[in-house]
């Protein structure tokens, strides 16, 4: 993989993927906090309702569905997807804003979005799958939230299994970071940012990845 220079290079895109409960947002915030003048979240567009604590233009750009669809029809998105009935997308303008400002963009997207970003910017995108400590821990984290109905938890488990299987089969270069302890996970992701050209992981032969997939395959809720 050819990568666009060190951490201060214009246009580096750090793309985090992982199941709900993997800690993507927390890890991303930790990485950004280490150099907040050089790093920033990419703010996605969405059609889902804005939650009370969320800020427009900070957490998401909240737009009506017709506006989202019009931007998509004008080729305004690098990637977009429909998730649980709502549309989410990364605008080309947002990516170019980060690149022009010389900031490292941090993205929290699904597997499809990650691949689309890599295809659009193959020379400056680093794809990182954040792996929970184990399948059992992921199940416990989702259950402990207490905010999702059992059917929603099962849907999230199916998505987790499918996304990791897609990473294993992916033609793109992936890095896998196991989030067993937050500080260590942030350190590991930090290395993907500061290293000039880290070698991608051999995901297909990673024992932790296969253990996770094996346990996921044995769980009827993720079938």
C-alpha positions as CSV (number, residue, x, y, z in Angstrom):
1,X,0.0,0.0,0.0
2,X,1.3,3.5,-0.9
3,X,0.5,6.0,1.9
4,X,0.7,9.8,1.8
5,X,3.6,10.4,4.2
6,X,3.6,11.0,8.0
7,X,1.0,12.3,10.4
8,X,1.2,15.9,9.3
9,X,0.7,15.1,5.6
10,X,-2.2,16.7,3.9
11,X,-5.0,14.3,3.3
12,X,-4.4,11.3,5.4
13,X,-7.7,9.5,6.0
14,X,-8.0,7.2,9.1
15,X,-11.1,5.0,8.6
16,X,-12.4,3.1,11.7
17,X,-14.8,0.2,11.3
18,X,-16.1,-2.1,13.9
19,X,-19.3,-3.4,15.5
20,X,-21.5,-1.4,17.8
21,X,-19.9,-1.8,21.2
22,X,-16.3,-2.0,19.9
23,X,-15.5,1.5,21.1
24,X,-14.9,3.2,17.8
25,X,-16.0,6.7,18.9
26,X,-14.1,6.6,22.2
27,X,-10.9,5.4,20.4
28,X,-11.3,8.0,17.7
29,X,-11.6,10.8,20.3
30,X,-8.5,9.6,22.0
31,X,-6.5,9.7,18.8
32,X,-7.8,13.1,17.9
33,X,-7.1,14.5,21.4
34,X,-3.4,13.8,20.9
35,X,-3.1,16.3,18.2
36,X,-6.4,18.2,17.9
37,X,-5.0,20.9,15.7
38,X,-4.0,18.3,13.1
39,X,-6.9,15.9,13.3
40,X,-10.6,16.1,13.1
41,X,-13.7,13.9,12.8
42,X,-15.3,13.8,9.4
43,X,-18.9,15.0,9.9
44,X,-21.3,12.8,8.0
45,X,-24.7,13.6,6.6
46,X,-27.7,11.7,7.9
47,X,-31.5,11.7,7.6
48,X,-32.1,10.2,11.0
49,X,-33.6,12.5,13.7
50,X,-31.3,14.6,15.8
51,X,-31.0,13.5,19.4
52,X,-31.2,16.0,22.3
53,X,-27.4,16.0,23.0
54,X,-26.3,16.2,19.4
55,X,-25.3,19.3,17.5
56,X,-25.8,19.9,13.8
57,X,-22.5,20.2,12.0
58,X,-20.6,18.7,14.9
59,X,-22.1,15.2,15.4
60,X,-23.8,15.0,12.0
61,X,-25.2,17.2,9.4
62,X,-28.9,16.5,9.9
63,X,-30.8,16.9,6.6
64,X,-34.2,15.9,5.2
65,X,-34.2,12.8,3.0
66,X,-35.0,14.7,-0.2
67,X,-31.9,17.0,0.4
68,X,-29.7,13.9,1.0
69,X,-31.0,12.2,-2.1
70,X,-30.5,15.4,-4.2
71,X,-26.8,15.6,-3.0
72,X,-26.3,11.9,-3.8
73,X,-27.8,12.4,-7.3
74,X,-25.3,15.2,-7.9
75,X,-22.5,12.8,-7.0
76,X,-21.9,14.7,-3.8
77,X,-21.0,11.7,-1.7
78,X,-17.8,9.6,-1.6
79,X,-19.8,6.9,0.2
80,X,-23.3,6.5,1.5
81,X,-25.5,3.8,2.8
82,X,-29.0,3.1,4.3
83,X,-28.8,1.8,7.8
84,X,-31.9,0.7,9.7
85,X,-34.0,2.9,7.5
86,X,-31.9,6.1,7.7
87,X,-29.4,7.4,5.2
88,X,-25.7,8.2,6.1
89,X,-23.1,9.6,3.9
90,X,-19.6,11.2,3.6
91,X,-19.7,14.2,1.3
92,X,-16.9,14.9,-1.1
93,X,-16.9,18.5,0.2
94,X,-16.1,17.3,3.7
95,X,-13.2,15.1,2.6
96,X,-11.8,18.0,0.5
97,X,-12.3,20.4,3.4
98,X,-10.1,18.3,5.7
99,X,-7.5,17.7,3.0
100,X,-7.3,21.4,2.1
101,X,-6.9,22.3,5.8
102,X,-4.0,19.9,6.0
103,X,-5.8,17.9,8.7
104,X,-6.0,14.1,9.2
105,X,-9.6,13.1,8.8
106,X,-11.0,10.4,11.1
107,X,-14.0,8.5,9.8
108,X,-16.4,6.2,11.6
109,X,-18.2,4.3,8.8
110,X,-19.5,0.8,7.9
111,X,-17.6,-1.7,5.8
112,X,-19.1,-0.5,2.6
113,X,-18.3,3.1,3.3
114,X,-14.7,2.1,4.2
115,X,-14.2,0.4,0.9
116,X,-15.7,3.3,-1.0
117,X,-13.3,5.7,0.7
118,X,-10.4,3.5,-0.1
119,X,-11.4,3.2,-3.7
120,X,-11.7,7.0,-4.0
121,X,-8.5,7.8,-2.1
122,X,-6.4,4.7,-2.3
123,X,-3.0,6.4,-1.7
124,X,-3.9,8.1,1.6
125,X,-6.5,5.9,3.3
126,X,-5.8,3.6,6.2
127,X,-8.4,1.1,7.1
128,X,-8.6,-0.1,10.7
129,X,-11.0,-2.7,12.1
130,X,-11.5,-2.3,15.8
131,X,-12.0,-5.7,17.3
132,X,-13.7,-6.3,20.7
133,X,-11.7,-8.5,23.1
134,X,-14.0,-11.4,22.3
135,X,-17.4,-12.3,20.9
136,X,-18.7,-12.9,24.4
137,X,-17.5,-9.4,25.5
138,X,-19.3,-7.8,22.6
139,X,-22.5,-9.6,23.4
140,X,-22.2,-8.4,27.1
141,X,-21.5,-4.8,26.0
142,X,-24.6,-4.7,23.8
143,X,-26.8,-6.3,26.4
144,X,-25.5,-4.0,29.1
145,X,-26.7,-0.9,27.2
146,X,-30.2,-1.8,28.0
147,X,-31.5,0.5,25.3
148,X,-32.0,-1.9,22.4
149,X,-34.7,-4.5,21.9
150,X,-33.5,-8.1,21.5
151,X,-34.2,-7.9,17.8
152,X,-32.0,-4.9,17.5
153,X,-29.2,-6.6,19.4
154,X,-29.4,-9.6,17.1
155,X,-29.3,-7.3,14.1
156,X,-26.1,-5.7,15.5
157,X,-24.5,-9.1,16.1
158,X,-25.3,-10.2,12.5
159,X,-23.7,-7.0,11.2
160,X,-20.6,-7.6,13.4
161,X,-20.1,-11.0,12.0
162,X,-20.7,-10.0,8.4
163,X,-18.4,-7.0,8.6
164,X,-15.5,-8.9,10.0
165,X,-16.0,-11.7,7.4
166,X,-15.9,-9.0,4.7
167,X,-12.6,-7.6,6.1
168,X,-11.1,-11.1,5.9
169,X,-12.2,-11.4,2.3
170,X,-11.4,-7.8,1.4
171,X,-8.9,-6.9,-1.4
172,X,-8.1,-3.7,0.5
173,X,-5.2,-3.4,3.1
174,X,-6.6,-3.6,6.6
175,X,-5.2,-3.2,10.1
176,X,-6.8,-4.8,13.1
177,X,-6.7,-3.3,16.5
178,X,-8.0,-5.3,19.5
179,X,-9.8,-3.0,22.0
180,X,-9.3,-4.9,25.2
181,X,-7.9,-1.9,27.0
182,X,-8.6,1.6,25.9
183,X,-5.2,3.3,26.3
184,X,-3.5,0.4,24.5
185,X,-6.0,0.5,21.6
186,X,-5.5,4.3,21.2
187,X,-1.7,3.7,21.2
188,X,-2.1,1.1,18.5
189,X,-4.3,3.3,16.3
190,X,-1.9,6.2,16.9
191,X,0.9,4.2,15.3
192,X,-1.2,3.8,12.1
193,X,-1.3,7.6,12.0
194,X,2.3,8.5,12.8
195,X,4.1,5.7,10.9
196,X,5.0,6.8,7.3
197,X,3.9,3.5,5.8
198,X,2.9,0.7,8.2
199,X,2.6,-2.7,6.6
200,X,-1.0,-3.9,6.6
201,X,-1.9,-6.9,8.8
202,X,-2.3,-10.4,7.5
203,X,-6.0,-10.4,8.4
204,X,-6.8,-13.7,6.8
205,X,-4.3,-15.5,9.1
206,X,-4.9,-13.5,12.3
207,X,-5.7,-15.9,15.2
208,X,-7.8,-13.3,17.1
209,X,-9.9,-12.5,14.0
210,X,-10.6,-16.2,13.4
211,X,-11.4,-16.9,17.0
212,X,-13.9,-14.0,16.9
213,X,-15.5,-15.3,13.7
214,X,-15.6,-18.9,15.0
215,X,-17.5,-17.8,18.1
216,X,-19.8,-15.5,16.0
217,X,-20.6,-18.4,13.7
218,X,-21.5,-20.6,16.7
219,X,-24.0,-18.0,18.0
220,X,-27.5,-18.5,16.5
221,X,-28.3,-14.8,17.1
222,X,-25.7,-13.8,14.5
223,X,-26.8,-16.3,11.9
